[in-house]
Structures are given as structure tokens and as C-alpha cells.
């Protein structure tokens, strides 16, 4: 009965793209609808684009390929029935390769006859809009240029996504015939001698598109102030390139094997274009995708030539599938922050009161290099820490810290859509320290790589907030603060000086904590001792010569 109740919120989607067909079932039930949890997913590796070319000439989709697609769809239909997905909650959506097929109508009719499903054809402009919404679903907020690289085409538009409001160009998106497979074919046709003229053609078209998209002045001014445009890239071609950049990252091995939320500065995006000698050996790069790397490299060079001022590049998992799901959600759900939504099911009963205690441990902001990073003290991050405060309490003590460390990548939040790598990294470090931070040798390298990715300052502050969270969890082991006990734990934090060293005075923290809950005052000594240890130089990130702050503590009566 419970399964049937949940299945009422299941949405099945078939995304018939140029490079493959994605089949999925998503759970859009509250409270996690915003992150669109995937219940089932599969992929049929048929390239509808390549299937329409023989000896360089366009042909109809062969019947053998159609039969392969029908077999995959019929299998998926049985899967939908097993998951009890309602027939009216199954959508089959096709894009450019199906739209432009010589036998498109017959192809779609065979699908309907075999499965009973009608194939929805996305117009070119709508394909760009839905793809952009898929990118919007992949982040808490967006301000920049959005590009989607498929097999047959590439889409470009601008986007401002904040809360539930998603603004894009009134002209939709501009479509270019530069998909990974299409461009690979064209590069083979024109010959090396004509590559320069093709690159100039592409750059000119990209520049013209930027003029035609009516980019708002506010977005242009923001790009100028931030040192260049922020790019949000989606689609299989760009995601493949993201995995290559991930394999070349300065933090190696890169600890978060999820493409959504991966970010690189322009300096890392451009110099690495020709460094990967064997892309097929890279994690998540198929032989087919590896064969397209020269075309994707060519496209990126043309793109950066037409947009010389670029600040950062974000990679998104969201595409047509995610855009269709996201567009079906009401504004109240779309406006939710994905990090808070993903952790909501684990929220303890007294979340608001616990959050107030954790928030009181944030020191006054001095706008100095010693301040905790904004991402670590954002309301969304602190709320998520409280939500997951007790998630690993039932585990054996030996593995609590390790399980918490991996909770944001291969644990509780592995399938949460829309989280940045910064959020995954910092949350994991805080939760690991919440359980003492002591991990086995098998997890020490992973912990070190997350700390390296976060940077020494953010990693130390994660230890600090993790220590505060540990004390809160000890005082309120059930996550319950009884009525009248809201002020039973009191925290005050301020800045002080640790003394004089080379370069002047060294900042430190002065932490005062009071516990007035009956029978729990004895916990205060252990809590304060833990916080003092976090501030000792030997426990700084990088050791005595690393980064950290001395923590002076006082038990306040």
C-alpha cells in the first residue's frame, strides 16, 4: 500500500536525444520533489544521429535501429508497470535527431503502435528553453550564459535563476549545428586546411548570437564586475569534457565523482585543452565520447575566441529530462534550496531551536582573511548540518565519522540533484568532525583530498563547526529541546588576539558556552576541551605550520 501511495508521484520520462535515449522514473513526492530523486534510470546507447548517415549521405533511420529502440521502450514499459507508474505519467520526448529524420513520422508511429505512447516533438526553440530549465534545476541560483551541447546541435542563451523565477532571453535560445557528432562529421568533411575558416565561422556565429540574445544590462555589468562571464555547460559533450578536466585537476584524485556542480576557473578550462592523451581511459568517458573529444576541443577553442572574458565554468547534469521535470513543479517547490530540500527528510524534531544554537557559534564578521567562508555559514549550510546532525547516530561508533564523510557523495545525498561541489565538500567535512573526525586509514586519503579541495581555511572552520555540532548532539541526543528549555544552551563567540608573531598580532577565538539543562552540565567540560583541541596548532590543517586559529574557552555559569 505504501509503495502504491508513493508511485502516484512517480514520473516516467523517455528522452530521445541524438547520442542516446535516456529512460528514467523520478519521485516527485514531497518533501524532496525539488531535487527530483531518481527511482530508476537506464540508457539505450543508440545514436539516432549517426544512424541517419551512410557514406556521408543522409538516410532514413534504418529499420534495425528502429527495432532496437522499440525493444528498449517495451522493456521500459514493463519496468514502469512494475513500479506502478500511472499511464498518464509517462512522457516520451524527442529532439533534433528524431525531428529531422527523413522517416520521422513513420518512426514515431511505430513507437505509438508498439507501446501506446505518443512521441512529443520538441520544437528547436522549445528544446533550448527546456534544456535551460534543466540547467536551472542543477543549481540553487544562476546568473550567466547557458550552453547545451548535444549530438546534433548546440544551444546558447542567458539565464538569471533566483528562487522560483527563471529568466532567459525573450528570443529563447540560439541553436547551432555544432553538436559533438555533427561537428565531428563536418571536421572530417572539410579537411585540416579548412579548419581555420570553420573556426572563424563558428566564432562569428557565437558573437552574433550574443548580440541577438538581448542580454540584460544587469547581467553584463555583473560579468564586468566579476572579471568575466560565468558559463553553465550541460549536455553529454560538455559533461564529458568536464570529466576530463576533473581528471586533470590539481587535487588528484579528485574526491567528488559527480559532474553536477563541478566548477573550474578559466585558467583551468583553457590550458588543459590538449593535455589528455588518452581520454578513453578517463572515468565516465566512453569510447564514443572519447572519439568526439577533438570536435569538443575545437568547439571550445572557437567558443573562448568569441567570448574572451570568462570567469568561471560550471558543469551541470541537467538537460531535457531534468528541464521537463523541473518545469512541472509548482513555483513554491522550485524556489526551495536543493541542499535544504535534500536533507529535510532527516531533520530532527527541534530543528529551529537547534539551528539557533549552531548559528550563535558563528563569530562576528570582520571582513578579514580569517573569517569563515560565506558558503560555510550560509543559512542553507547551517540548516543542512542540523538536518543531518543525527543521521549516523545508529551506526557503530567506529564508522560514524567515515560514513558522515562520504554522506554527500556516495551516502545519503548521493542522488540529490542540484548540489554544488563546494556544498558537498564542506558539509562532509563538518559532519565528519561532528562524529569526532577520526577515520580509518582507508578513509584518510579521502579526508585529506576533501580538505585540499576546500582549502586550509575552509577545512579548519569545518572542523570548528563540526565540534560545535558534536556538543549540541551530545546535549540533545534525540534532537529534542523541550518546551521551556530553549535557552538551556548558550554560546557566545568573539575575536581576540593569540599574541604577537611575525607580521603582527595573530587572531584567535574566545568561546563561551553555558549549559543549564538539568543533569547535563557535566558534558560542558568535554565539549570545551574538544574545542580547545581543534584550536591547537598540531590539529590545524597542515599541522603546526598550516592554517587554524587558537580557541580559548570559558564555561559560563
Secondary structure by P-SEA (a helix, b strand, c coil): caaaaaaccbbbbbbbcccbbbbbcccccccccccccccbbbbcccccccccccccccccccaaaaaaaaaaaaaaaaaaaaaccccccbbbbbccccccccaaaaaaaaaaaaccbbbbbbcaaaaaaaaaaaaaaacccccbbbbbbcccbbbbbbbbbcccccccccccbbbbcccaaaaaaaaaaacccaaaaaaaaaaaaaaaaaaaccccaaaaaaaaaacbbbbbbbcaaaaaaaaaaaaaccccccccccccccccccccccccccccccccccccccaaaaaaaaaaaaaaaaaaaacccccbbbbbcccaaaaaaaaacccccccccaaaaaaccccccaaaaaaaaaaaacccccccccccccccccaaaaaaaaaacccccccccccaaaaaaaccccccccccccccaaaaaaaaaaaaaaacccccccaaaaaaaaaaaacaaaaaaaaaaaaaaaaaaaacccccccccccccbbbbbbbbbcccccccbbbbbbbbbbbcccccccaaaaaaaaaaaaaccccccccccbbbbbbbbbbcc
